Amino acid sequence: MSAAKTPADGATAVAEGTKIAATEGDCSSVEPAKPLRADAARNRQKLIDEAARAFTADGVDVPLDEIARRAGVGIGTLYRHFPTRCDLVLAVYGDQVNALEQRSHQLPGLHEPGEALHEWMRGFVDYYAVKMGMINLLRTMMQGNPSTFENTRAVMRESAARVLTPAIVAGAVRADATPEELIRALGGICLASTSPEGQETSLALVDLVFDGLRFGAPNARA
């Protein structure tokens, strides 16, 4: 999933408003980030975009100087924005959450409610492809400072509700589904699809879950 360039307000605290402690082994403390000039913000986003691609393909241990090279900046620029690998991982994670939230705002204006929900669900697979590359370090970070991720969880629930509720109201999907159940189902699908064809498998299973949501709905399309 390509990262959004203007973070939605709800997830900004994860993507830009927090910073992990400046030692490679300490992922537990958080301090506020400072506002950036426009050119610095562009460089920061380039680094996040390249890190997302690298983490998805090769995992979280990709050399940081390689990420800087791909972003077209020096390693000093990377360290000014992200003093530790934890900083960069947190920024990439927040950026993916922002992108999913923005899609939850955009898709209802582009599709009817059932299809908007379906497209958001499929986009979740892209989000998880990036997250899987960082999953072990993210778990360590969450254990060390769980409050840092409370906002992210709330944003994810709100994003899911934003596309699920209109689909329920329109009768496109069954009325007993909840945002929490939807996120758990999608996350479970992605976690279980660890083969080289994992993304394609996840998308196929997402389509099956969507068909299950339509079962018994009054206005579901055949």
Solvent accessible surface area in square Angstrom, and as a share of the most:
residue,aa,sasa,rsa
1,M,60,0.27
2,S,99,0.64
3,A,11,0.08
4,A,18,0.14
5,K,133,0.56
6,T,103,0.60
7,P,26,0.16
8,A,17,0.13
9,D,133,0.69
10,G,31,0.30
11,A,0,0.00
12,T,44,0.26
13,A,50,0.39
14,V,2,0.01
15,A,2,0.02
16,E,66,0.30
17,G,33,0.32
18,T,34,0.20
19,K,47,0.20
20,I,4,0.02
21,A,17,0.13
22,A,72,0.56
23,T,80,0.46
24,E,105,0.47
25,G,78,0.75
26,D,54,0.28
27,C,15,0.09
28,S,49,0.31
29,S,54,0.35
30,V,56,0.32
31,E,96,0.43
32,P,114,0.72
33,A,36,0.28
34,K,170,0.72
35,P,135,0.85
36,L,81,0.40
37,R,169,0.62
38,A,71,0.55
39,D,63,0.32
40,A,16,0.12
41,A,43,0.34
42,R,145,0.53
43,N,43,0.22
44,R,27,0.10
45,Q,21,0.10
46,K,101,0.43
47,L,0,0.00
48,I,1,0.01
49,D,20,0.10
50,E,30,0.14
51,A,0,0.00
52,A,8,0.06
53,R,139,0.51
54,A,0,0.00
55,F,0,0.00
56,T,61,0.35
57,A,79,0.62
58,D,96,0.50
59,G,20,0.19
60,V,24,0.14
61,D,113,0.59
62,V,9,0.05
63,P,80,0.51
64,L,14,0.07
65,D,88,0.46
66,E,44,0.20
67,I,0,0.00
68,A,2,0.02
69,R,156,0.57
70,R,96,0.35
71,A,10,0.07
72,G,68,0.65
73,V,28,0.16
74,G,43,0.42
75,I,71,0.36
76,G,35,0.34
77,T,20,0.12
78,L,0,0.00
79,Y,97,0.37
80,R,175,0.64
81,H,23,0.10
82,F,4,0.02
83,P,45,0.28
84,T,1,0.01
85,R,38,0.14
86,C,2,0.01
87,D,8,0.04
88,L,0,0.00
89,V,0,0.00
90,L,3,0.02
91,A,3,0.03
92,V,0,0.00
93,Y,10,0.04
94,G,0,0.00
95,D,2,0.01
96,Q,2,0.01
97,V,0,0.00
98,N,0,0.00
99,A,5,0.04
100,L,0,0.00
101,E,8,0.04
102,Q,35,0.16
103,R,64,0.23
104,S,0,0.00
105,H,103,0.46
106,Q,101,0.45
107,L,10,0.05
108,P,55,0.35
109,G,70,0.68
110,L,129,0.64
111,H,71,0.32
112,E,66,0.30
113,P,46,0.29
114,G,4,0.04
115,E,61,0.27
116,A,2,0.01
117,L,0,0.00
118,H,32,0.14
119,E,50,0.23
120,W,0,0.00
121,M,0,0.00
122,R,74,0.27
123,G,5,0.05
124,F,2,0.01
125,V,5,0.03
126,D,42,0.22
127,Y,6,0.02
128,Y,18,0.07
129,A,29,0.23
130,V,7,0.04
131,K,25,0.10
132,M,64,0.29
133,G,17,0.16
134,M,1,0.00
135,I,26,0.13
136,N,108,0.56
137,L,37,0.18
138,L,0,0.00
139,R,119,0.43
140,T,78,0.45
141,M,1,0.01
142,M,40,0.18
143,Q,149,0.66
144,G,43,0.41
145,N,26,0.13
146,P,74,0.46
147,S,70,0.45
148,T,18,0.10
149,F,2,0.01
150,E,105,0.47
151,N,53,0.27
152,T,1,0.00
153,R,100,0.36
154,A,29,0.22
155,V,3,0.02
156,M,12,0.05
157,R,99,0.36
158,E,88,0.40
159,S,0,0.00
160,A,0,0.00
161,A,32,0.24
162,R,72,0.26
163,V,1,0.01
164,L,2,0.01
165,T,70,0.40
166,P,51,0.32
167,A,0,0.00
168,I,41,0.21
169,V,123,0.71
170,A,41,0.31
171,G,5,0.05
172,A,14,0.11
173,V,1,0.01
174,R,93,0.34
175,A,83,0.64
176,D,89,0.46
177,A,17,0.13
178,T,50,0.29
179,P,29,0.18
180,E,73,0.33
181,E,92,0.41
182,L,8,0.04
183,I,36,0.18
184,R,174,0.63
185,A,40,0.31
186,L,1,0.00
187,G,8,0.08
188,G,38,0.36
189,I,21,0.10
190,C,8,0.05
191,L,71,0.35
192,A,80,0.62
193,S,17,0.11
194,T,102,0.60
195,S,54,0.35
196,P,134,0.84
197,E,103,0.46
198,G,7,0.06
199,Q,76,0.34
200,E,111,0.50
201,T,57,0.33
202,S,3,0.02
203,L,44,0.22
204,A,55,0.43
205,L,64,0.32
206,V,0,0.00
207,D,44,0.23
208,L,113,0.56
209,V,43,0.25
210,F,14,0.06
211,D,69,0.36
212,G,34,0.33
213,L,19,0.10
214,R,62,0.23
215,F,162,0.67
216,G,72,0.69
217,A,12,0.09
218,P,112,0.71
219,N,100,0.51
220,A,35,0.27
221,R,174,0.63
222,A,147,1.14
